[in-house]
Structures are given as C-alpha cells and as structure tokens.
C-alpha cells in the first residue's frame, strides 16, 4: 500500500529526489526547494516548516528496497494528471539550481518523465525554459 501524502508533499518528494540523485544535496538546491514552496500557488496552505520532515520521509523511502520505484509511484498516485508537468518542471528547476546537471540527475529526470508520462515535446519545453532562465550574460 502506497503511503498517503498531500499534493505539496508529492511535489517536495520530486524536488528532493532530483536533488539527492547524485548523492549530494547542495545548499543551492535546498534553498531553491524552500523558495519554490514559499511562493508558488500550488503550495498555498502548505506549512513551510514541513519541508524538512517531508524531505526526511522521502529519504527514508529511497533508502528502502525499490525505494525509487515506490517513491515515483507515490508521486504519480498522489498528483492529479494536470500536475504531472508541474512536478517535472519543479524537478528540473531544482536540478538546474547549481547551474550544472549531473548524469544521475538526468537519469532521475528520465525516470520521472516516464513515470508521469510526460511527452518529449513538453519535457523539452520545460527543460529549455530552465536553461533560458538561468543563462548568464
């Protein structure tokens, strides 16, 4: 039985998973998660103090057998399909926070994209917009 979580928690799961994909969670990525949870409408009513406990929850799931598959199922089962692209966009946003993408982050994004059935055109648009936002002069 999959764990029951809220929509904002599922989005936090996706962001933490991409941040932890390479075995490191840099401050820039953790700060990005906090900023996104503070200002995006999809997080309205979410208690910011729950970011750390939610992050620990997903880390515990990931540490277990088949952790990534279970976590991806929880995310998919929690989110309505109209928010699948939102979850992917937030994961891309966190992955690009340190201005570089590690191979493990790219692999995780591929898994997330497949599990949420994000088509290639939508994924490319989301990824391209992140590149444009973080481009330096």
ZAGUDREN-881307 format. One record per residue (C-alpha): residue in one letter; z, x, y. Coordinates in pm, 1 decimal, always signed. Layout:
residues N
<rest: A zz: Z xx: X yy: Y> .
...
***
This chain:
residues 137
<rest: X zz: +0.0 xx: +0.0 yy: +0.0> .
<rest: X zz: -104.8 xx: +146.3 yy: +333.6> .
<rest: X zz: +157.7 xx: +188.1 yy: +599.2> .
<rest: X zz: +150.1 xx: -77.2 yy: +875.1> .
<rest: X zz: +117.9 xx: +66.3 yy: +1223.6> .
<rest: X zz: +6.8 xx: -60.4 yy: +1563.5> .
<rest: X zz: -333.3 xx: -7.2 yy: +1721.3> .
<rest: X zz: -199.5 xx: +253.2 yy: +1966.9> .
<rest: X zz: -29.4 xx: +435.8 yy: +1679.4> .
<rest: X zz: -357.9 xx: +442.7 yy: +1484.9> .
<rest: X zz: -528.5 xx: +599.1 yy: +1787.0> .
<rest: X zz: -247.2 xx: +856.1 yy: +1814.7> .
<rest: X zz: -297.2 xx: +931.5 yy: +1442.8> .
<rest: X zz: -665.5 xx: +1008.9 yy: +1503.7> .
<rest: X zz: -587.0 xx: +1233.0 yy: +1800.8> .
<rest: X zz: -309.0 xx: +1422.5 yy: +1622.0> .
<rest: X zz: -523.2 xx: +1466.5 yy: +1312.5> .
<rest: X zz: -804.7 xx: +1633.7 yy: +1503.4> .
<rest: X zz: -556.4 xx: +1847.7 yy: +1693.2> .
<rest: X zz: -389.4 xx: +1962.8 yy: +1370.9> .
<rest: X zz: -715.9 xx: +2005.9 yy: +1177.6> .
<rest: X zz: -733.7 xx: +2379.5 yy: +1239.9> .
<rest: X zz: -364.1 xx: +2435.3 yy: +1161.8> .
<rest: X zz: -274.1 xx: +2471.1 yy: +1529.0> .
<rest: X zz: -177.9 xx: +2213.1 yy: +1789.2> .
<rest: X zz: -221.9 xx: +2386.9 yy: +2125.3> .
<rest: X zz: -30.9 xx: +2258.1 yy: +2426.8> .
<rest: X zz: -359.7 xx: +2161.9 yy: +2595.1> .
<rest: X zz: -435.8 xx: +1918.0 yy: +2313.2> .
<rest: X zz: -83.1 xx: +1774.5 yy: +2303.6> .
<rest: X zz: -88.1 xx: +1728.1 yy: +2679.9> .
<rest: X zz: -425.6 xx: +1554.2 yy: +2653.8> .
<rest: X zz: -284.2 xx: +1309.4 yy: +2397.0> .
<rest: X zz: +4.0 xx: +1228.1 yy: +2632.6> .
<rest: X zz: -224.4 xx: +1180.7 yy: +2932.5> .
<rest: X zz: -461.0 xx: +954.3 yy: +2743.1> .
<rest: X zz: -173.7 xx: +742.3 yy: +2611.7> .
<rest: X zz: -37.7 xx: +706.3 yy: +2965.9> .
<rest: X zz: -349.3 xx: +581.5 yy: +3141.5> .
<rest: X zz: -595.8 xx: +418.8 yy: +2902.4> .
<rest: X zz: -585.7 xx: +37.5 yy: +2882.0> .
<rest: X zz: -586.5 xx: +42.4 yy: +2501.4> .
<rest: X zz: -234.6 xx: +189.1 yy: +2521.5> .
<rest: X zz: -96.0 xx: -79.5 yy: +2755.9> .
<rest: X zz: +254.3 xx: -167.7 yy: +2639.1> .
<rest: X zz: +283.1 xx: +139.9 yy: +2416.9> .
<rest: X zz: +608.2 xx: +328.2 yy: +2471.9> .
<rest: X zz: +512.9 xx: +684.2 yy: +2562.0> .
<rest: X zz: +837.3 xx: +800.2 yy: +2400.5> .
<rest: X zz: +683.5 xx: +702.5 yy: +2064.6> .
<rest: X zz: +410.7 xx: +968.1 yy: +2080.4> .
<rest: X zz: +625.4 xx: +1239.3 yy: +1920.9> .
<rest: X zz: +770.3 xx: +1018.4 yy: +1643.2> .
<rest: X zz: +419.2 xx: +884.6 yy: +1571.4> .
<rest: X zz: +289.1 xx: +1242.8 yy: +1560.7> .
<rest: X zz: +558.9 xx: +1334.8 yy: +1310.5> .
<rest: X zz: +473.3 xx: +1029.6 yy: +1097.8> .
<rest: X zz: +109.7 xx: +1130.8 yy: +1066.2> .
<rest: X zz: +203.9 xx: +1491.8 yy: +994.4> .
<rest: X zz: +421.6 xx: +1370.4 yy: +704.9> .
<rest: X zz: +135.0 xx: +1162.7 yy: +568.3> .
<rest: X zz: -103.7 xx: +1457.5 yy: +596.8> .
<rest: X zz: +139.3 xx: +1681.5 yy: +408.6> .
<rest: X zz: +133.1 xx: +1449.7 yy: +106.5> .
<rest: X zz: -120.4 xx: +1427.9 yy: -173.0> .
<rest: X zz: -453.9 xx: +1293.2 yy: -48.6> .
<rest: X zz: -296.3 xx: +1283.9 yy: +296.6> .
<rest: X zz: -616.2 xx: +1288.7 yy: +498.4> .
<rest: X zz: -777.3 xx: +1010.5 yy: +295.5> .
<rest: X zz: -465.3 xx: +795.8 yy: +322.9> .
<rest: X zz: -438.9 xx: +856.7 yy: +697.6> .
<rest: X zz: -806.4 xx: +772.8 yy: +753.6> .
<rest: X zz: -762.2 xx: +451.1 yy: +555.2> .
<rest: X zz: -458.2 xx: +357.2 yy: +764.6> .
<rest: X zz: -658.1 xx: +414.9 yy: +1083.2> .
<rest: X zz: -956.8 xx: +214.8 yy: +959.0> .
<rest: X zz: -742.6 xx: -69.9 yy: +826.3> .
<rest: X zz: -536.7 xx: -91.9 yy: +1146.8> .
<rest: X zz: -814.2 xx: -84.4 yy: +1403.3> .
<rest: X zz: -1047.6 xx: -374.7 yy: +1464.5> .
<rest: X zz: -1409.7 xx: -255.7 yy: +1425.4> .
<rest: X zz: -1466.9 xx: -286.8 yy: +1801.6> .
<rest: X zz: -1220.5 xx: +3.2 yy: +1848.6> .
<rest: X zz: -1373.4 xx: +239.3 yy: +1592.0> .
<rest: X zz: -1582.0 xx: +411.5 yy: +1859.2> .
<rest: X zz: -1271.8 xx: +430.0 yy: +2081.2> .
<rest: X zz: -1083.4 xx: +617.5 yy: +1808.0> .
<rest: X zz: -1375.5 xx: +855.8 yy: +1766.9> .
<rest: X zz: -1404.8 xx: +909.2 yy: +2143.1> .
<rest: X zz: -1032.9 xx: +986.8 yy: +2171.5> .
<rest: X zz: -1051.8 xx: +1234.3 yy: +1883.8> .
<rest: X zz: -1349.1 xx: +1408.0 yy: +2048.5> .
<rest: X zz: -1159.7 xx: +1413.8 yy: +2379.3> .
<rest: X zz: -863.5 xx: +1591.0 yy: +2218.0> .
<rest: X zz: -1082.3 xx: +1828.5 yy: +2018.6> .
<rest: X zz: -1254.8 xx: +1945.3 yy: +2337.0> .
<rest: X zz: -932.3 xx: +1982.3 yy: +2538.5> .
<rest: X zz: -912.8 xx: +2357.1 yy: +2476.1> .
<rest: X zz: -1284.9 xx: +2396.8 yy: +2558.3> .
<rest: X zz: -1381.1 xx: +2505.0 yy: +2207.5> .
<rest: X zz: -1436.1 xx: +2328.9 yy: +1876.7> .
<rest: X zz: -1317.3 xx: +2492.6 yy: +1558.1> .
<rest: X zz: -1503.1 xx: +2433.6 yy: +1231.2> .
<rest: X zz: -1204.9 xx: +2241.4 yy: +1091.4> .
<rest: X zz: -1207.7 xx: +2008.1 yy: +1391.9> .
<rest: X zz: -1579.5 xx: +1945.2 yy: +1344.3> .
<rest: X zz: -1521.3 xx: +1869.1 yy: +975.7> .
<rest: X zz: -1243.9 xx: +1625.9 yy: +1060.7> .
<rest: X zz: -1467.0 xx: +1453.0 yy: +1316.3> .
<rest: X zz: -1733.3 xx: +1416.5 yy: +1045.6> .
<rest: X zz: -1477.0 xx: +1255.0 yy: +813.2> .
<rest: X zz: -1354.6 xx: +1021.7 yy: +1087.1> .
<rest: X zz: -1710.9 xx: +928.9 yy: +1183.4> .
<rest: X zz: -1796.2 xx: +849.8 yy: +820.5> .
<rest: X zz: -1478.3 xx: +651.6 yy: +752.5> .
<rest: X zz: -1522.7 xx: +443.8 yy: +1066.5> .
<rest: X zz: -1896.6 xx: +408.0 yy: +1007.9> .
<rest: X zz: -1988.5 xx: +547.1 yy: +1350.0> .
<rest: X zz: -2366.7 xx: +575.8 yy: +1367.1> .
<rest: X zz: -2524.7 xx: +906.9 yy: +1463.6> .
<rest: X zz: -2654.4 xx: +783.7 yy: +1799.3> .
<rest: X zz: -2311.9 xx: +654.9 yy: +1908.0> .
<rest: X zz: -2143.6 xx: +974.0 yy: +1788.4> .
<rest: X zz: -2396.4 xx: +1190.0 yy: +1974.6> .
<rest: X zz: -2345.1 xx: +991.7 yy: +2295.6> .
<rest: X zz: -1966.6 xx: +1026.3 yy: +2271.9> .
<rest: X zz: -1989.9 xx: +1398.4 yy: +2197.7> .
<rest: X zz: -2242.8 xx: +1458.4 yy: +2476.5> .
<rest: X zz: -2026.1 xx: +1279.0 yy: +2731.2> .
<rest: X zz: -1730.6 xx: +1500.7 yy: +2638.5> .
<rest: X zz: -1944.3 xx: +1812.0 yy: +2687.3> .
<rest: X zz: -2058.7 xx: +1684.4 yy: +3027.0> .
<rest: X zz: -1703.1 xx: +1604.4 yy: +3141.2> .
<rest: X zz: -1568.5 xx: +1947.6 yy: +3053.0> .
<rest: X zz: -1860.5 xx: +2159.9 yy: +3171.2> .
<rest: X zz: -1757.4 xx: +2428.6 yy: +3416.1> .
<rest: X zz: -1950.1 xx: +2506.1 yy: +3733.1> .
***
